[in-house]
Amino acid sequence: MHQVGNASADYAPRRRALGQLSLGGGLACCQPHHRKLHKLSSSNSPSKPNQTSNWYINNMQSNDSAASFYSEDFLDVDRWFQIADADYEALLKSLNLNTLFPAKAKRLRLLDVGCGTGRFPTLLRPRLEIRAPIIEYDFIDPSPYCLSIMRESLTGPFKAGQALQMCAEDLDVWSKEPVATYDIVWAIHSLCHASAAAIPSIIKSLRNLLAPKTGVGLIYIHSRHSFYTQIHDTYRKVFPTPIAPFMTAEDYAAAFDAAGSPWCEERLHFVHEISVQDDALLESYLHKCILDPTQALFKWWSSAPLRELLEGYRQGEVYRFPQQVALFQFNF
């Protein structure tokens, strides 16, 4: 039977200023950094950055199978969240929402990097205090379809703001006009697609978008020990695909550590369960995990490495796929 590995045994990053960093405020040692960015569009139609990232070109234009998952025709939201809501429930249990969204604040500004279809704010909204502040919610994503769904999903206390069709790697390009900083910047399950070379720049851009001393940054990303990573890596070895390997929590931990800036990390564990009788759900789930719908489930079973990996997580009549996800918190 497969088991999730122990991250601390493989990698022991220096978690800087753990005692000082909290969701309630910034660090006394942090100094403001002035940054200029293009303003986001506030219309229903998302605007585009002047320059498109290599990731967007490689994975959203030339790779139709990956792009298909971010369109209305192929993104099976209901089936996916039937399983993946566990990811967001684990995150919600970890966050101190009263501190992150203090009732005494009149208004907060939030930037969602890689918003997807807005599942996280949808699950978050009922848990916020009745007297929660108005949250001006800006969001970016490479998919026009996701941006449209996201805008429709945002209701009080969230106030849908500016939308931009772009990737996290484009944040550094988006740098011509002044833009106000944010109280909260988060990237929830969206940074695994970045290139390794872009990670330091992404971290720097996210940090620079935070309000000095008080802004809070959050990155939620799976580890190398997660089933997400295991199935993605195995699939890429079995089937020829231009899809790049996932970046993981360990990659971001190393980049945070190299930058020498304050940050902390928490590892969250949960399990995705699927009945062995539900082939349709299993196929939909696996396709979404690797962002490629081109291989039917029977082709997965015909591959010994994939078959052995999946069967290794079978417990009786249920597949139990263990996930290990890191929650990074950082300030400017």
N, C-alpha and C positions, 0 to 999 in steps of 0.2 A: 504494500500500500504506500502511495506517495505521501510525503509530508512536506509542509512548508518549512523552508530552512530558517535558520537563526541568523538574522541580518547582522547582529552585533559580532558574530563569529567571523563574518567575512569582511566587514567594513566598520570601522569605529571612527566616524567623523568627529571633529572637535565642535561640539555644540556650544557656540559662543554666547556668553551673557545670558545663560538660561535663567538665572535668578532675576534678571532685570526685565526680560521680555515678557509681555503679557498682552492679552487682547484688549486691555483697558487703556493702554497708552504707549508712548514711544520710549526712546532711550535718551537719557540726558546727554550721552556722548555723541548722539547723531546730529549732524549739521545739515541745514537745508541745502538742497542742490537745485539750481534753477534749470528748467527744461522747457523747450518749446516744441509743440506738437501741432499737427493739423487738427482743426476742429472736426468733430464727428457730425454727421448729418442727423438732423432731428426729424426728417421726413420718414414716411413708411418705406420708401425705397432706399436701401443702404447704399452709401457711397463707397468708392473704392480708393485705395491708396495709389499714389503716383507710380509706385514700383511694386511688383508682385514678387513674393518670396520664392526661393527655389523649392521649398516644400510644397507650396501651392501648385507650382508648375509640375512637379514630379508626381504628386499624389492626388491632385484635384482636377488636373487637365489631361495629362497624358495617361493616367491610370483610371480608366472608366470604372473599373470594379470598385475602387475605393470611393470615387466620387458618387457612385450610385447610392451609397448608404446615406448620403446627405441630401437626398431628393425625396419628394413625396411618393414616388413610385416604389422605392425600395426600402425606405426606413420604416421598419415594423416596430413602431414605438410601443404598442401595447404588449407585444410578446417580450420585447427587450426589458422593459421595466417590470414585467412580471417577475423577473429574476434579479435585475440590477438595482431595484429599489433598495436592496440590502446595503449597497455602497453608500447611498445617501443617508440611510437611517443610521449607519455607523458614524458617519461624519456629524450628523445632527446631535447625536448623543455626546460626542466629544467636545463640541463647541459650547462655550458659555455665552448663550444668546443675550442674556441681560447685560453683559459687559460689552459684547460686540455691537449691540443695538440699544444703547442706554435710553430709557424713556425720557430722561431730562433733555436729551438732544432734540432740538426743534427740527433739524433737517440733516441728513447724511448724504454723501455722494459715494456711489459704488460703481466700480468697473468690473464687468464679468468678461474675462478673457477666454474665448472659446465657449460661448454660452450654450451651444447645442440647442435642444428644443425647450430648455427652461425647466427641466424636471426638478432641479434642486430648489430654486426659489418657489416653485409650486408646492413642494413638500415643506419648505421652511415657513411659508406665510402663516399657516394656522398656528404655528408655535410661537409666533411673536406676540408680545404683550399688546393688549388692546390699545394702550397708550404709546405704542412704538412710534418713533419719529417718521416723518415722510422720508422715504429713501429714493433719491433720484438715481435711477438705475440705467447706466450706459452699458452697452454690450457690443462685443465684436465676435465674428465667426467667419470662416471662409465660405459658408453655405448661405445663399440668399434664402433658401427654404427655411433653414433653422432660424435665421434672423426674423423672418416673418412670423413663425410660430412663437418665437420668444416674445415678440412685442404683444401678441394677442394674449399670452399667458400672464403678463404682468398686471396685477391689480393691487389695490391698497393693502399695505402701506407702500408698496412699490409703485413708483411713477416712471413709466417707460420714458427713457430719454433718448440719447443719441445712439445710432447704430452704424456700424462700419463693417463692410465685407473685407476682411483681412485676417491674417494669421499672426500669432504671437511674434514670429520672426520679423514681421513688418513694423513692430512698435518702434524700432530704432529709426526706420525710414520716415516714419510719421512725425516729422520734427521741424516744421517750418513756422507755425504760428503758435502763440502762447495758448495754453489750456490750463484750467484750474486743476489742482491736484485732488486726490480722492481720499476719503476717510477709510475706505475699504477697497482693496483690489484683490480679487481671487481668480484662480484658474482651477476649475474643478474637473478632473479627468480630461484635461485638454492638452497637456504639454508633452505627452508621450510621442507625438508625431514630429517634434522639432528635431533638427539635426544636432549632432553632438557639438559641432563647432559653434552653433548659435546659442547654446545654453547660457554661457556667461553674459552675453548681450541681453538675452531675455530677462535674466535675473536683474541685471542693472536697470533695464527699462521699467520693469515692474516696480522696483524699489523707488526709482525716480518719480514715478507717478503718484507716490504716497504723500499725503500731507506731512510735512516735517514734524517729527517728534510724536505726533498723535496717530498717524495713519497706520493701518494694519494690513499686512499682506498675507495671503493664504495660498498655498499650492497643495493640491490633493492629487497624488499620483501613485500608481502601483509600483511595487518593488520587483526586483529581479526574481524573487521567490514566489511571486503571485502566479496563479494559473493563467491569468491574462498573458503574462510574458512567456510562460512555458508553451502554451498552445500556439502563440504567434511565432515563436522561434522554430518550433517543430514543423509547423505548416510551411514556413518559408524554406525549410530544408527539403521538404517532400515535393512541393509544387513550385515550379518556376514562377516568380512574381517580382515585379519591380518595387513592391512595397518595402520601404526601409525598415530595419529593426526598430522596435520600440525603445525609446529612452525610458529610464526607470528612476525610481527614487534615489538609487545609489549614484546615478549620474548627476542629479541635482544636488545631492548632499556633498559630493566632491567639489562641485562648482561653488556652492555656498562657502565651503570650508576654504577653498583657494582664494575667494574674494576677501576673506577675513572680516566679514561684516556680521552683526548680531543676527542670530537665527536660532530656532529650536525645532525639534522634530518629535512627532509621536507616531508610533506604528499601530495601525488598527487591523484587526483580524475579523473576518466573517466568511461565510460559506454560501456558495450558490448551489441550490438543490434543483435537480430536474429528474423527473421520473424516467426510468429506462424505457417505459412504454410510450413516451411522448416524443416520437421522432421529429415531428414538425417543430416543436419548441426547441429541441436540442439542435436541430439544423439551423434554425433562425438565430439561436444564441451563439453558436460557433461562428457563423458567418459574420455576425456583428463583432465578435471578439477580434477577428482578424481583418475585418473590413473588406471582405472579398466574397461575393455570392456565387462565384463561378463554378465551384466544386460541390456537387450534390453530396448528401450524407453518405451514400453508398460508396462513393469514391474515397471518403475518409476511412471507412472501414476496410477498404482494400489496401490501405497503406499500413504496414506493420508498425512503424513508429507512432502514427497517430492513434491507431487502434489500441496499442499497448498503453499509451498515455491516458486515453479516456477510460479504459477498463481498469487502470490502476486506481482510479478515483471512484469506482463503483462500490457501493455498500448495499448489498441486497438488491432491492428494486429501485434504488435511487443513486444517481450520480451526485457526489458532493465535491464540488470544486473549491478548494480553499484559496482565499484571496488575502494578500497582505498589502496594505496601502499605507503610504506615509502622508501625514499632514504636516507640512512645513508652515511655520509662522515666522514672520520677519517684519522689521520696521525699516524706516529710512535712517 
